[in-house]
Amino acid sequence: MSIKRKGSGLSFAGKRAMTGRLYILPWFIGFICFFLIPFIEGVVYTVNKLSFGENGVNLSFVGTANYKKLFSDLDFLKVLSSSLAGMFPRVLIIVFFSLFVALILRGEYKGRTLARAIFFLPVIISSGVVITVLQENIMGSGISGNETTYLFKATSFETLLEGIGLPDKLMKSFTEIINQLFDLSWKSGVQILLLLAAVNNIPRSSYEAADMEGATEWEKFWKITFPTVSPTILVTVIYTVIDSFTDYSNSVMRLIEEQLNLGYYEYSSTMALVYFVCVLVIIGIVGGLISRKVYYQVD
């Protein structure tokens, strides 16, 4: 039941609704100006050929020519397929690593605040500006490209596997995972923060009741912790998928930027639109599959 005060044109519920609309108004304006309008312009570019004249940008309608060119581009298809295939193991490792760290950081011990800050520090350092400065410093220090590739690689681990006599394919899979651990741990800061907040919101009474029933730590994890944080895991998975596809080191993003820098605006827009649709489809599939197993607690 809405309460309407004397002399006021809006009820209490109406004022609350208006406050919410005003709160999201800056975001809505930014969405229109910085996403919707450029997105529509990009879609228009994909069906036209751009040329620059005295009157500015001239558009010549070419239909689906850019799309036909793109889907016959073997380099783009190869990069796109490798990016899509590499996304799944990265997302799994990041999400499970983040959940593992969140469970550790939940414990009561000295230096817990410092440990949390250390795990979240990569989020700040790996931002666009900071990571660019670090890359410039590495290049300026005289380290060549071949040397930088070995900074964080498990060369000794690879030598050990060779000595054991593992098959080449199995050894390659192991070394690829080890080589990516440093990079993956740096990309887990936001996920750790989200899962840590979810873990801390689990009522202690649930664990106390489980202790009284004689439940083991393993049983408490699968029966209490994991189901309770499953909605946050869904959010974390979707965030990680988007972050993986839009990362500065993503090969498709670099290819799009390369075409853009060469002045092929319509072709780079076509690449970006197809890539956007692929990401959207994968997010829909992943979100739909995981949401079926998500447990939502009802008070």
C-alpha positions as CSV (number, residue, x, y, z in Angstrom):
1,M,0.0,0.0,0.0
2,S,1.5,3.3,-1.1
3,I,1.4,6.3,1.3
4,K,0.7,9.7,-0.2
5,R,1.5,12.7,1.9
6,K,-0.6,15.8,1.8
7,G,0.8,18.4,-0.6
8,S,3.0,15.9,-2.4
9,G,2.4,14.9,-6.0
10,L,4.1,11.5,-5.6
11,S,3.4,8.7,-3.1
12,F,6.2,7.3,-1.0
13,A,6.6,4.3,-3.4
14,G,6.7,6.8,-6.3
15,K,9.4,8.8,-4.7
16,R,11.5,5.7,-4.1
17,A,11.1,4.7,-7.7
18,M,12.1,8.2,-8.8
19,T,15.2,8.1,-6.6
20,G,16.2,4.8,-8.3
21,R,15.7,6.2,-11.7
22,L,17.8,9.3,-10.9
23,Y,20.5,7.0,-9.4
24,I,20.9,5.1,-12.7
25,L,20.4,8.2,-14.9
26,P,24.2,8.9,-15.3
27,W,24.8,5.3,-16.2
28,F,22.0,5.3,-18.7
29,I,23.3,8.5,-20.4
30,G,26.8,6.9,-20.5
31,F,25.3,3.7,-22.0
32,I,23.7,5.7,-24.8
33,C,26.6,8.0,-25.5
34,F,29.5,5.5,-25.2
35,F,28.0,2.2,-26.2
36,L,24.7,2.3,-28.0
37,I,25.5,5.1,-30.5
38,P,29.0,3.8,-31.3
39,F,27.6,0.3,-31.6
40,I,25.0,1.4,-34.1
41,E,27.6,3.3,-36.1
42,G,29.8,0.2,-36.1
43,V,26.9,-1.9,-37.4
44,V,26.4,0.6,-40.2
45,Y,30.1,0.5,-41.1
46,T,30.0,-3.3,-41.6
47,V,27.6,-3.0,-44.6
48,N,29.4,0.0,-46.1
49,K,32.8,1.0,-47.5
50,L,34.3,4.0,-45.9
51,S,36.2,6.8,-47.7
52,F,37.2,10.2,-46.6
53,G,36.5,13.3,-48.7
54,E,36.1,17.0,-48.3
55,N,32.7,16.6,-46.6
56,G,34.0,14.1,-44.1
57,V,33.2,10.4,-44.1
58,N,31.5,8.9,-47.2
59,L,29.7,5.6,-47.0
60,S,29.2,3.3,-50.0
61,F,26.8,0.5,-49.4
62,V,28.4,-2.9,-50.1
63,G,25.9,-5.2,-48.4
64,T,27.4,-8.4,-47.0
65,A,30.8,-8.0,-48.8
66,N,32.7,-7.4,-45.6
67,Y,31.1,-10.4,-43.9
68,K,32.0,-12.6,-46.9
69,K,35.6,-11.4,-46.8
70,L,35.8,-12.0,-43.0
71,F,34.5,-15.6,-43.1
72,S,37.0,-16.4,-45.9
73,D,39.8,-14.9,-43.9
74,L,41.7,-17.9,-42.6
75,D,43.8,-15.9,-40.2
76,F,40.8,-14.5,-38.4
77,L,39.0,-17.8,-38.2
78,K,42.1,-19.5,-36.8
79,V,42.6,-16.8,-34.2
80,L,38.9,-16.8,-33.3
81,S,38.8,-20.6,-32.9
82,S,42.0,-20.6,-30.7
83,S,40.6,-17.8,-28.5
84,L,37.3,-19.6,-28.0
85,A,39.0,-22.9,-27.3
86,G,41.5,-21.4,-24.8
87,M,38.7,-19.6,-22.9
88,F,37.2,-22.6,-21.3
89,P,40.2,-24.0,-19.3
90,R,41.2,-20.4,-18.3
91,V,37.8,-19.7,-16.9
92,L,37.7,-23.0,-15.0
93,I,41.1,-22.4,-13.5
94,I,40.4,-18.8,-12.5
95,V,37.0,-19.6,-10.9
96,F,38.2,-22.6,-8.9
97,F,41.5,-20.8,-7.9
98,S,39.4,-17.8,-6.7
99,L,37.1,-20.0,-4.7
100,F,40.1,-21.8,-3.1
101,V,41.7,-18.5,-2.2
102,A,38.4,-17.0,-0.9
103,L,38.0,-20.0,1.5
104,I,41.6,-19.5,2.7
105,L,41.1,-15.8,3.3
106,R,37.9,-16.4,5.2
107,G,39.9,-18.0,8.1
108,E,40.7,-16.3,11.3
109,Y,44.5,-15.6,11.5
110,K,47.0,-12.8,11.9
111,G,47.7,-10.8,8.7
112,R,44.4,-11.7,7.1
113,T,43.9,-8.1,5.9
114,L,47.3,-8.0,4.4
115,A,46.8,-11.3,2.6
116,R,43.5,-10.0,1.1
117,A,45.2,-6.8,-0.1
118,I,48.0,-8.8,-1.7
119,F,45.5,-11.0,-3.7
120,F,43.5,-7.9,-4.8
121,L,46.6,-5.9,-5.7
122,P,46.9,-7.4,-9.2
123,V,43.5,-5.8,-10.1
124,I,45.1,-2.4,-9.7
125,I,48.4,-3.2,-11.2
126,S,47.0,-5.0,-14.2
127,S,44.8,-2.0,-15.2
128,G,45.3,-0.6,-18.7
129,V,47.5,2.3,-17.8
130,V,49.7,0.6,-15.2
131,I,50.3,-2.6,-17.3
132,T,51.3,-0.4,-20.3
133,V,53.9,1.5,-18.2
134,L,55.3,-1.9,-16.9
135,Q,55.6,-3.2,-20.5
136,E,57.4,0.0,-21.6
137,N,59.8,-0.3,-18.6
138,I,60.5,-3.9,-19.5
139,M,61.2,-3.0,-23.1
140,G,63.2,0.0,-22.0
141,S,65.4,-2.2,-19.7
142,G,66.9,-3.8,-22.7
143,I,65.2,-7.2,-22.4
144,S,64.5,-8.7,-25.8
145,G,61.3,-10.3,-26.7
146,N,62.7,-13.8,-26.6
147,E,64.1,-13.2,-23.1
148,T,60.8,-11.8,-21.7
149,T,58.9,-14.9,-22.8
150,Y,61.0,-17.0,-20.4
151,L,60.5,-14.7,-17.3
152,F,57.7,-16.7,-15.9
153,K,57.9,-20.0,-17.7
154,A,58.4,-23.4,-16.1
155,T,61.5,-24.4,-18.0
156,S,62.9,-26.6,-15.2
157,F,59.5,-28.3,-14.8
158,E,59.5,-29.0,-18.5
159,T,63.0,-30.5,-18.2
160,L,61.8,-32.7,-15.3
161,L,58.8,-34.0,-17.4
162,E,61.2,-34.8,-20.3
163,G,63.3,-36.8,-17.9
164,I,60.3,-38.8,-16.7
165,G,59.5,-39.7,-20.3
166,L,56.0,-38.3,-20.6
167,P,54.4,-38.2,-24.0
168,D,54.9,-34.9,-25.8
169,K,51.2,-34.0,-25.9
170,L,50.7,-34.6,-22.2
171,M,53.9,-32.7,-21.3
172,K,52.8,-29.8,-23.5
173,S,49.4,-29.7,-21.6
174,F,51.1,-29.6,-18.2
175,T,53.6,-27.0,-19.2
176,E,51.0,-24.7,-20.7
177,I,49.0,-24.8,-17.5
178,I,52.1,-24.1,-15.4
179,N,53.2,-21.3,-17.6
180,Q,49.8,-19.6,-17.3
181,L,49.6,-19.8,-13.5
182,F,51.2,-16.5,-12.9
183,D,49.0,-14.7,-15.5
184,L,45.8,-16.5,-14.3
185,S,46.5,-15.6,-10.6
186,W,46.8,-12.0,-11.6
187,K,43.4,-12.1,-13.3
188,S,41.6,-13.5,-10.2
189,G,41.5,-10.4,-8.0
190,V,37.9,-9.4,-8.7
191,Q,36.7,-13.0,-8.6
192,I,38.3,-13.6,-5.2
193,L,36.7,-10.4,-3.9
194,L,33.2,-11.5,-5.1
195,L,33.5,-15.0,-3.7
196,L,35.0,-13.9,-0.5
197,A,32.0,-11.6,0.1
198,A,29.7,-14.5,-0.7
199,V,31.6,-16.9,1.6
200,N,31.5,-14.4,4.5
201,N,27.8,-14.0,4.2
202,I,27.1,-17.7,4.9
203,P,25.5,-17.9,8.4
204,R,27.7,-19.5,11.0
205,S,24.7,-21.2,12.4
206,S,24.6,-23.4,9.3
207,Y,28.1,-24.7,10.1
208,E,27.3,-25.1,13.8
209,A,24.3,-27.2,13.0
210,A,26.4,-29.3,10.6
211,D,29.0,-29.8,13.4
212,M,26.3,-31.0,15.7
213,E,25.3,-33.6,13.1
214,G,28.9,-34.8,12.8
215,A,29.5,-33.5,9.2
216,T,33.1,-33.5,7.9
217,E,34.7,-30.4,6.3
218,W,34.3,-32.0,2.9
219,E,30.6,-32.5,3.5
220,K,30.1,-29.0,4.8
221,F,31.8,-27.6,1.7
222,W,29.5,-29.5,-0.8
223,K,26.3,-29.3,1.3
224,I,26.6,-25.7,2.6
225,T,29.4,-23.6,1.1
226,F,29.2,-24.5,-2.5
227,P,25.4,-24.4,-2.9
228,T,25.2,-21.1,-1.0
229,V,27.8,-19.3,-3.1
230,S,26.6,-20.8,-6.4
231,P,24.8,-17.6,-7.5
232,T,28.1,-15.7,-7.0
233,I,29.9,-18.4,-8.9
234,L,27.5,-17.8,-11.8
235,V,28.3,-14.1,-11.7
236,T,32.0,-14.9,-11.5
237,V,32.0,-17.2,-14.5
238,I,30.2,-14.7,-16.6
239,Y,32.6,-11.9,-15.5
240,T,35.6,-14.1,-16.2
241,V,34.3,-15.1,-19.7
242,I,33.9,-11.4,-20.6
243,D,37.2,-10.5,-19.1
244,S,38.9,-13.3,-21.0
245,F,37.5,-12.2,-24.3
246,T,38.2,-8.5,-23.8
247,D,41.6,-8.8,-22.2
248,Y,44.5,-6.7,-23.6
249,S,46.4,-9.9,-24.5
250,N,43.6,-11.5,-26.4
251,S,44.7,-12.3,-29.9
252,V,41.3,-11.4,-31.5
253,M,41.3,-8.0,-29.8
254,R,44.9,-7.4,-31.1
255,L,43.8,-8.4,-34.6
256,I,40.9,-6.0,-34.5
257,E,43.1,-3.2,-33.2
258,E,45.7,-3.9,-35.9
259,Q,43.1,-3.6,-38.7
260,L,41.8,-0.4,-37.1
261,N,45.2,1.2,-37.0
262,L,45.7,0.3,-40.7
263,G,42.6,2.3,-41.5
264,Y,40.3,-0.6,-42.4
265,Y,37.5,0.7,-40.3
266,E,34.7,-1.2,-41.9
267,Y,36.6,-4.5,-41.8
268,S,37.6,-4.0,-38.2
269,S,34.0,-3.1,-37.3
270,T,32.9,-6.4,-39.0
271,M,35.4,-8.3,-37.0
272,A,34.3,-6.6,-33.7
273,L,30.6,-7.3,-34.4
274,V,31.1,-11.0,-35.2
275,Y,33.3,-11.3,-32.2
276,F,30.6,-9.6,-30.0
277,V,27.9,-12.0,-31.3
278,C,30.2,-15.0,-30.5
279,V,30.8,-13.7,-27.0
280,L,27.1,-13.1,-26.5
281,V,26.2,-16.6,-27.6
282,I,28.8,-18.2,-25.3
283,I,27.7,-16.1,-22.3
284,G,24.1,-17.1,-23.0
285,I,25.0,-20.8,-23.3
286,V,27.2,-20.8,-20.2
287,G,24.8,-18.8,-18.1
288,G,21.9,-21.0,-19.2
289,L,23.7,-24.2,-18.3
290,I,25.0,-23.0,-14.9
291,S,21.8,-21.3,-13.8
292,R,20.0,-24.6,-13.8
293,K,22.2,-25.8,-11.0
294,V,22.3,-22.6,-9.0
295,Y,20.7,-22.7,-5.6
296,Y,18.9,-19.5,-4.5
297,Q,18.2,-19.3,-0.8
298,V,14.7,-18.1,0.0
299,D,14.2,-16.5,3.4
